Amino acid sequence: MTTERRAGMDHEHYEWSPMVERPRLKWPGNARVALCVIVGLEHVEWIPPKGSVRAPNLYSHLAMQRPIVEPWLVSYRDYGHRIGIFRVLEVLEKNGIPPTISVDAMTARHYGYLMRHLVEHRYELIAHGISASRMISSRMSEEEERAYIAESIAAVRDVTGRSPPGWAGPEYGESTRTPQLLAEAGIRYVCDWCNDEQPYRMKTAKGELYALPSMLELDDVFALRDRQFRVDEYCGQLKEAFDVIYRDSEKSGRVLVLNVHPWVMGQPFRIDFLDEALRHMVQRQSVWCVSGSEIIEAYRRCVQAQ
């Protein structure tokens, strides 16, 4: 699917749809807000393959990369796999929130104990590319991107025994053809689009693909590392965002999809703030704590019934 400049949207990935013109969205049990927490497990390679594309701020918020191996960077992410993930999962379990875990291929292949732990607890695992240091980009040919997606899906399938239902691109990265290729590969929902508070169907020639929009400004990396909010400020933002979405959900069901990363929120000086914010959300009536695929299936049934 090519991109061209024109009046209005300059792509055809989905129909433009203002919230005020939509039919009422009803969640199961008359819930008002579907709360989904995506926990990102991502590996940073010591030496990425030549030609790989990575976000300029992968190494620091100053977008600075020195021409040497960075042990602090690799071990910082590894902290999330060794320590942070278990703190985050404990907080989610405490608040009755089933995590949706985005796992890149490097993590799936090289962290055996962690993968067994996730599978034993029957968490929903979705594909998350190959590594944080290898993003999808338009520099790839179609064949290269198709192979990248296939490798990412296969790594998760090898661990869980089934194909992942969802996709979260490293650093939200896509090319202009990514949604089409994801749908062809059997992915049911994608978490890279941050433009709504309800799911929506994407246009695809093959397969059936939905967007599960996340709240980009509440992504812990975006808020705490890139924009450098204090963690107490971030906790307040989570609460305030939920309160407004909950208020607006009186008219129609909404989603609040949060992306958290164990190497960020799993730190000992941050984890209690995550617990405080989530506790604030789940104590309200009619909040549906749910996985990504359950949201998409409920949305699909609701739309078909309208």
N, C-alpha and C positions, 0 to 999 in steps of 0.2 A: 504494500500500500504506500504510494508516494505521498509526499507532503507538498502542497502548493499554497501560495499566498492568495487569499481571497477575502471577501467581506465575511465577517462572522468567524466561526471556527475554521481553521485551515487544515483540518483533517477529518476523516470519516470513521473514526474508531467507535463512536457512539452518537446517539441522538442528544442534542442539547435539550435539557429538561429543567425548567424552573420549578423549585419546590412547591410554590403556591398553586401550580396548575396540575399537580399529580393527584390521583385517587388516594384515599387514606390507606396507609400501610399498617396492617395488623400483624403483630407478632403473636406467637403461641401464648396461651394463658392471659391474653390481653396485656402483655408486657408493654411498657412504654419505650424503654431503652434496651437495646441489645448491646451488652458490654463484652468486648473481645480484647484480650491482651495477647499480642504477638511477641514472643520472646526470641530474639535473634541470636543464633549461634553462628559465628563467622570466624574463619581462620585467615590470618595474614601470613603470607609466605615470606620466608627470608629473602629469597631471590625470585620474584615473579618471572614467568617466561618472557622472553624478548618480544616486544610488540604488544604486550598486554596493556589494557587501559585501566587506570584506577583513578579514583576521585582525587583532586589536587589537595584536599584537606584530610586525606586518609592518615597522613603522618602527624599532623598537628593542625590546630585551628589557624595557625599562621601560614598554612599551605607551604611549609618548608620541608624539603627533603634533602638530607645530606647524602653524598655519594659513598656511603658506607652502610654496612648492615646495622640495623637499629635493634639491639636486644631489648630495650625498654618497650618498643612498640609490639614486638612479637609476644613478649612475656605479659604485657598489659592485657592483650586480648586473651591470652591463655589463662589469665586469672579468672576471666569469666567462665571458662570451661571447668576449671578446677575448684573454684570457691563460689563465685558469684551466682552461678546457675542454681545451686542448691538453696541459697538464701532466697532468691526470687521465687523459685517453685514453692518453698515453704510459705511465703507470704501469700501467694496465689491460692494455695490449698486452704490456708487459714481463712481466707475471705470467700471461699466457695467458687473460685473462678478457674475453669479448666483452661490451661494454657494452650495456645496454638504455637508450635515451635517451628521457626524457620531455620533450616539446617543446610549449610552449604556442603558440597561434595567432599571437600578436604576434612571437614569435621566428621562427616558420616563415616569416612574411611579410616580415620586415624585416632578416634576417641572411642574405643570399643566399650569401656565401662560406662561412659556417659550415654552412649547410644542404647546399650542394654537397659540402663536405668529408665530412659525415656520410653522405650518400648514396653517394658514391664508395667509401667504406670498407664499405658494406653493413651498417652498424649497424642494429639493430632500433630503430625510432622508434615511440613510443606517444604518444597524445594526453594533453595536460596542461592542458586548459581553454583559456581565452582569454588570461589574464594572471594574474600573482600578485596583482594588485590587483582582480581580479574573480572572486570565488569563487562556486560554486554554493551556494544557500541555500534554505531553505524559504519565503523571501519571494517566490521566483519562482513564477509560475503554471506549470502543466504545459507549456503551449505555449512559455513563455519558456525553460524548462529544456531542452526538446527542441531548440529552436533553438540554444541555447548549445552543447549537445553536438554538434549537426550542424555548426556553424561550426568547432568545435575539430577534429573529425575531418577536415573538408574541407581545413583549412589544412595538415595533415600529408599528406593524400592528394595535394594539389596539388604538393607537393615530392617525394614518393617515388614517385608513380604508383600507389599501392595504399593501401587503407584500413588504418589502424593496428590491430594486433591487441589492444592493451591500453590501459588508461586509468589515469592517476594524477591525482586531483583536486587543484587548487591547495590547499595547506595541509590535505590529506586531507579536503576539504570535500565533503559530499553532503547531499541532502535525503532524505526517507523514500522517495522514488520513484526515486532515481538508478539503483540496480541494474537496475530494470525498463527504464528508458529506455536505459541502456547496452546491454543485451541486445537490445532492439528495433533499436538502431542498428548491430548487428553486432559490437560489442566482445566479445572472447572472455575477457579477464581484467581484473580491477580490482585496484589495489594500495593501496587506501585502508584496508583492514581489517587490523588488527595483532594478531589474537587467536590465532595458531597458528604452528606450525613445519612445517606441511604445507599444500599447496593444498587447497581443498575447493570443491564445487559450490554455487552459490547458487540459490535458488528463483526462477524467472522464468516468467512466462506465455508469453513468446515468446523464442526464441533460447536459447543455451547460454552461461552465464556462470560463470566460476570466480574465486575469490579467490586472489590470490598474496600471502600475508601478509608484510609487511615487519616488521623489528624497529624499532619506533618509538624506543626509547630509544637506539638506535645511529644514528639519523638525525643527521648532523653538525650540522644547525641546532639540533635539539632538545638535543643534548649540549653543543655548544660555545658557542652563543649564548644559548640559553634557560636551560640549567642551569649554564653557565659552567665546565665542566670544563676543565682544562688539556689541551693537545693530547697530551701524553705520557700523561695519564690516559686519554684517549679511545682512544689506540692500545692501551693495556693492556686496556681494556674490549672492544675488538674481538677481541683475541686470546683473552681469557678466555671470551667468549661462544662463539666458534668451538670452543674446546676442549671446553666442556660439551656443545654440540650434537653435535660429532663423537663424543664418548663415548656419548651417548644414541642416536646413529644406529646403533649396533651392533644394536639391536633392530628398528629400522624406519627407512627413509630419511627424511631431514629436509631442509628448505630453510633457507638463511640468505640473506635478501634485505636488502641494504643500500642506503639512499638517501644519496647524496652530492651535493653541490652545488658546482660549480666556483668560485663566488664565495667559498666557505668553504674547501674542501679544496684548491683550486688555488692558495692563497696560498703564497708561497715558504717560509714558516716552518712549513707544515703538510704539504706534499706528501710529504716523505720519511717522515713518520709513517704516512701511508696506504700507501705502498710497503712499509714494514716490516710492517704488520699483514697486508696481503694476501699477502706473501711467506710469512709464518708459516702462513697457511691453505693455500696451494696446494702447499706442500712435503709435505703429508701425503698418504698413499695414499688412493685412492678418493674424491677430491673432484672433482665434475663442475662445471666452470666453463661457464656456459650462459646463454642469453637467457631472458627471461620466457616467450615463447611455446613454447619447447622444453620448459620445465618443465611447462607446462600440458598439452601434448600427451602427454608421457611419463606424467604423472599420469592423464590420461584413459584411455590404453591400459592402464595397470596396473589401474585400477578395473574396466574392462570385462572384463579377463581373470580377475578374482577370482570 
